[in-house]
Amino acid sequence: GQTPVFPRIFGHEAGGIVESVGEGVTDLAPGDHVLPVFTGECKECPHCKSAESNMCDLLRINTDRGVMIGDGKSRFSINGKPIYHFVGTSTFSEYTVMHVGCVAKINPEAPLDKVCVLSCGISTGLGATINVAKPPKGSTVAIFGLGAVGLAAAEGARISGASRIIGVDLNPNRFEEARKFGCTEFVNPKDHDKPVQQ
């Protein structure tokens, strides 16, 4: 960010169970299973009501903020000194505090240790492909990096009907797994003397 604040608790991808809710929160109750969402939604602003954007006027990503929106204060401290929040989630902790707009309620039967990747990696890659890139049926798509986000992007390209999905990664051990997510061919930049786009 422009003016990062420290110390802070990082982390943004997780799954959890609501321990308690603040005043005025009616969408969630203790015991609900949830995923944090660092691109939260107030559900009221023009962006939240738009089908084309999720950049909420209130809760959009703000790595510098480090505090709760309502009162501008941190909910974490040690020895009386504040520890700051990170993208409204701070999931590298046993407990965290989030704005209700940064929490998505999920089915309690979903295993938290598996669905946690939906709170960032899967939704980011799949959403970027289906909602932003919008590849036409039969198109060719190249995906750079075949980690969780890249695999989700490949799945989004497959769902969209891309005919060629080229996975680009420096680690050829990822290629076979990526085939399961829709990649049809692969490029390892280390195997070429000139830039892969050529």
C-alpha positions in Angstrom: 0.0 0.0 0.0 0.9 3.7 -0.1 1.5 4.0 3.6 1.5 0.5 5.1 1.0 0.2 8.9 2.7 -2.2 11.2 2.5 -4.4 13.2 -0.5 -6.1 11.6 -2.1 -9.5 11.3 -2.0 -10.7 7.7 -4.1 -13.4 6.0 -7.2 -13.2 3.8 -8.1 -16.7 2.7 -9.8 -18.8 5.4 -13.0 -20.5 6.6 -14.4 -20.1 10.1 -17.3 -20.2 12.5 -19.0 -17.0 13.9 -18.2 -16.7 17.6 -20.3 -13.5 18.1 -21.9 -10.6 16.2 -21.9 -6.9 16.8 -24.8 -4.6 17.4 -27.2 -4.3 14.4 -25.9 -7.5 12.6 -28.9 -9.5 11.6 -27.5 -11.6 8.6 -25.3 -13.7 10.8 -25.5 -15.6 14.1 -23.1 -17.4 16.4 -22.4 -20.8 15.0 -22.8 -19.8 11.3 -20.0 -21.1 9.0 -18.5 -18.4 7.0 -15.8 -17.4 4.5 -14.0 -14.0 4.7 -14.2 -11.9 1.6 -11.6 -9.1 1.4 -13.6 -7.4 -1.4 -16.6 -6.9 0.8 -20.0 -5.7 -0.2 -22.2 -3.1 1.7 -25.1 -4.1 -0.6 -26.2 -0.5 -0.9 -23.8 1.5 -3.0 -24.0 1.7 -6.8 -21.1 -0.7 -7.3 -22.7 -3.4 -5.1 -26.0 -3.0 -7.0 -24.2 -3.3 -10.3 -23.7 -6.5 -12.2 -20.4 -5.2 -13.6 -18.4 -4.3 -10.4 -17.8 -5.5 -6.9 -15.6 -2.6 -5.9 -17.8 -1.5 -3.0 -17.6 2.2 -2.1 -17.4 1.3 1.6 -15.5 -1.9 1.7 -13.2 -2.1 -1.4 -9.7 -3.4 -0.8 -7.8 -0.9 1.3 -4.5 -2.4 2.6 -3.5 0.8 4.4 -6.6 1.2 6.5 -5.7 -1.3 9.2 -8.7 -0.4 11.4 -12.4 -1.0 11.5 -14.5 1.3 9.3 -17.1 2.2 11.9 -14.8 3.8 14.5 -11.4 3.9 13.0 -9.9 1.6 15.7 -8.2 -1.7 15.7 -9.7 -4.7 17.4 -6.3 -6.3 18.0 -3.7 -5.3 20.6 -0.7 -6.5 22.6 0.5 -4.9 25.8 -2.0 -2.1 25.2 -0.6 -1.2 21.8 -2.7 -1.7 18.6 -2.0 -4.4 16.1 -3.5 -3.5 12.8 -6.0 -5.3 10.5 -5.2 -6.5 6.9 -7.7 -6.1 4.0 -10.5 -6.3 6.5 -9.9 -10.0 7.3 -6.6 -10.7 9.2 -7.1 -14.5 9.0 -3.6 -15.5 10.3 -5.1 -15.6 13.8 -7.3 -18.0 15.8 -9.9 -15.2 16.1 -10.5 -12.2 14.0 -13.0 -9.3 13.7 -14.6 -8.4 10.4 -17.2 -6.0 9.0 -20.3 -8.1 8.3 -20.0 -7.1 4.6 -16.7 -9.0 4.5 -18.2 -12.3 5.5 -20.1 -14.8 3.4 -22.3 -17.4 5.1 -21.9 -20.9 3.7 -23.5 -24.3 4.2 -22.3 -25.7 7.5 -21.8 -29.1 5.9 -19.0 -27.8 3.7 -15.6 -28.8 5.1 -13.9 -25.5 6.2 -10.4 -26.9 5.5 -11.4 -27.4 1.8 -13.8 -24.6 1.0 -11.5 -22.0 2.5 -9.9 -21.6 -0.9 -13.2 -20.2 -2.2 -12.6 -17.1 -0.2 -9.8 -16.0 -2.5 -8.0 -18.4 -4.8 -10.9 -20.1 -6.5 -13.2 -17.0 -6.7 -10.3 -14.8 -7.9 -9.3 -17.1 -10.8 -12.7 -18.3 -11.8 -14.2 -14.8 -11.4 -11.4 -13.1 -13.4 -12.0 -15.5 -16.3 -15.8 -15.7 -16.4 -16.7 -12.2 -15.3 -13.8 -10.1 -16.5 -12.0 -11.7 -19.4 -15.2 -13.4 -20.7 -13.5 -15.6 -23.3 -15.8 -16.4 -26.2 -16.6 -20.0 -27.0 -13.8 -21.5 -29.1 -11.2 -19.0 -28.1 -7.6 -19.5 -27.0 -6.6 -18.5 -23.5 -3.2 -18.4 -21.9 -2.8 -18.6 -18.1 0.4 -17.5 -16.5 1.0 -19.4 -13.2 -0.7 -22.6 -12.3 -1.2 -22.2 -8.6 -4.6 -22.1 -7.0 -5.7 -18.9 -8.8 -4.3 -20.1 -12.2 -6.1 -23.5 -11.9 -9.3 -21.7 -11.1 -8.7 -19.4 -14.2 -8.2 -22.5 -16.3 -11.5 -24.0 -15.0 -13.2 -20.7 -15.8 -11.8 -20.8 -19.4 -13.0 -24.4 -19.7 -16.5 -23.5 -18.4 -16.6 -20.6 -20.9 -15.9 -23.0 -23.8 -12.3 -22.0 -24.7 -10.9 -24.5 -27.2 -7.2 -24.0 -26.3 -6.1 -23.3 -22.7 -2.4 -22.8 -22.6 -0.9 -23.2 -19.1 2.4 -21.3 -18.6 4.5 -22.1 -15.6 8.1 -22.5 -14.6 7.3 -25.8 -12.8 6.5 -28.6 -15.2 5.3 -30.7 -12.2 2.1 -28.6 -12.2 1.1 -29.5 -15.8 -0.6 -32.9 -15.2 -2.8 -31.5 -12.4 -3.6 -28.4 -14.6 -4.9 -30.8 -17.3 -7.7 -31.8 -14.9 -8.8 -28.1 -14.7 -9.0 -27.7 -18.5 -5.5 -26.9 -19.7 -4.9 -28.4 -23.1 -1.2 -27.5 -23.6 1.7 -26.1 -21.7 4.7 -23.8 -22.0 7.6 -23.7 -19.6 9.4 -20.4 -20.3 12.7 -22.0 -19.2 12.5 -24.3 -22.3 12.7 -21.3 -24.7 15.4 -18.7 -25.5 13.0 -16.0 -26.4 9.9 -14.5 -24.7 7.0 -17.0 -24.6 4.6 -14.6 -26.3 6.8 -14.9 -29.4 
